[in-house]
Amino acid sequence: MALKVAAALTLANNAAAAGAQNHWAVIMAGSNGYGNYRHQADACHAYQIAKKNGIPESQIILLAYDDIANARQNPFPGKVFNKPDGDDVYAGCKIAYKGAAVTKDNFLKVLTGDTSAAGPVLKSKKDDKVFVYFADHGGVGILGVPAGAQGGYIHATDVNNALSTMHQKGMYKELLFYIEACESGSIFQNLLKAPSVFAVTAANAHESSWGFYCPPMDTVKGKKIGSCLGDEFSIRWMEDTDAANVDKETVGEQVAKVTTAVKKSHVQQFGANTTIGKEVLGDFQGKDSLFQGVATDVSYSLSDPSGLSTVNARDVDVHLAYYKMHQAESLREKRQAQAGLSDVLSKRTKADEMFSRIATIAMAGDEAKGQQLIDKDLEYLHDAECHARTLKLHVNSCGALDDYTMRYSRLYANMCNIIGLEYKHIEGAIQEVCKKSEVVV
């Protein structure tokens, strides 16, 4: 009997591997720091899905800073969880690019098969299916990379140029791209040109995505993780895949379910949704004849009547600092937590003041018009080249964008959209506020 079972498992595993041998996956968590626990948890969960569903591990390329599992704050050293009382998603999660290697350049080189990268790259062919998943902070037209990473943010033009290069080099038959980030719809709106690509984003071009399973719902085996365990859009698609028959449920069916289930932002679709949407999940997330679940809805099943466990991604740091203060027991711990919360808010205030001054000066001293540029919603990048140039100028003059200040990418997009506003006025405003005269753009 044991021999028959072993033989059946071997056949099933071989079938899974054979079914997914033409499938490739690129997964990236673009942040670092324990406050961003959720992004690496999402990424490792995605890795486990691809692996479980038969994509060879040599064809799954994961970029993650890897500073969460063994962080001092982690109550479970060497483990990472993506849901309350869930499984450890870190065990067997093989990270190809860690620490300082998690950069814009390496991500783009992995996608385009550029072997000058610091590690493995896609070697997919014209008949292969490719799945790309990215989780991090974002802003209008940009995706984040870890703090201090070389090259800073990833611009929308970088992403779309990479996809076009992949098509030109014959690196895929079809490609499915999921992005978890604030304002992620701006990455593809009116910019996606590569054929046979279906992109799905957690949010539209002018709203945040949301952290999920945040305090007070961050409990695993009776212990508080002290950070959000996942992100709403990501949790929805991955928990759906975990339960789905990937040989029957289609990409379109998953996207429809996830779009309905995500309550805090508006999931967006771009590109070849009518064709790729009809393909089964297994064509991208790996075929598996052994682990077939029963499809269920992806509604939030854990009790959270106050809705506190779903937090605007822009405010997760404030939320975590507040909960640390709320849970402090001793007076000393309370004071330390209060100082931490005060520091978070103080840094935000300084950033807000800096960008407000830049906007006001660019608008010839009109503070009201400057504030309109900061607040104005944006559907897409009208002038992506100007936007990319202005962001580069800002970083060279004022310093790198961080998880919070990425929100001000919208300001520069709105500036670039103003007909008649000369670039020299934008340049002058940035340089005047940041007090740097020599800037390389």
Secondary structure by P-SEA (a helix, b strand, c coil): caaaaaaaaaaaaaaaaaacccbbbbbbbccccccaaaaaaaaaaaaaaaaaaccccccbbbbbcccccccccccccccccccccccccccccccccccccccaaaaaaaaacccccccccccccccbbbbbbbbbbbcccccccccccccccccaaaaaaaaaaaaaaccccbbbbbbbccccccccccccccccbbbbbccccccccccccccccccccccccccccccaaaaaaaaaaaacccccccaaaaaaaaaaacccbbbbbccccccccccccccccbbbcccccccccccccccccccccccccccaaaaaaaaaaaacccaaaaaaaaaaaaaaaaaaaaaaaaaaaaaaaaacccaaaaaaaacccccccccaaaaaaaaaaaaacccccccccccaaaaaaaaaacccccaaaaaaaaaaaaccccccc
